[in-house]
Amino acid sequence: MTEQPASASYRPNPTAKRVEKGFEGLIFNSRWLMAPFYFGLVVSLAVLLLKFCMVLYEFIVHAPGSKESDIILGVLGLIDISLTGNLILIVVFSGYENFVSKIDPGGHPDWPEWMTKVNFGGLKQKLLASIVAISAIQVLKAFMNIDTNFDSTKLAWLVGVHLAFVFSAFMLAISDRWGGDSHGGE
């Protein structure tokens, strides 16, 4: 029987290793391509603020001669815009923190704790909860307007879409719970 030589120890190819490290660096640094998206969302928040001010001005100007139901609808419209602004902030802070770079809240005594603690699963839940709330306001506004502008098809669509959002939020919560249980509750 012939003796087999001892297996030679594995030596990685230095050129392949440099290419691999360079490629990994490129992939890792590509996260910064998301930063302009978050900046664009901040700009959209400023545009939303402008729209909020315009709606608020119209609300104030027309309030003295308005019925109670019109006042409630006006307030719901302002809440709707506010919730959309909150939604943008949640996406900007959580997305930046989770996908681009850690945010250092040091030196900011009024920094909300959630902003640096929302993981991707939490972001999905907050996002869907905000969408459900916005959808609920749209349904409520339609019901408040039912006497003056009744369209059963539109109302059915609003309720159907809202229920779809509620069902989606419920299913997301269940899947996150099941996923969390399989990972030791993390």
Number of C-alpha atoms within 10 A of each C-alpha: 3 4 5 6 6 6 6 6 6 6 6 8 8 9 9 10 11 11 11 12 12 12 12 12 11 11 10 11 11 12 13 13 10 13 17 10 14 19 13 12 17 16 12 14 18 13 12 17 15 12 14 19 13 12 17 16 12 12 19 12 11 14 14 9 9 13 11 10 12 17 17 14 20 21 15 17 20 18 16 20 18 16 17 18 20 16 20 20 17 20 18 20 19 24 20 21 19 17 14 18 12 12 13 9 13 7 7 8 7 7 11 10 9 12 16 17 14 19 16 14 12 15 19 19 18 18 18 19 18 19 19 21 19 22 20 20 19 20 21 16 18 20 13 15 14 13 8 8 10 12 10 10 9 12 16 12 12 18 18 13 16 21 15 13 19 19 13 15 20 15 12 16 16 12 12 18 14 12 13 12 11 10 9 7 10 9
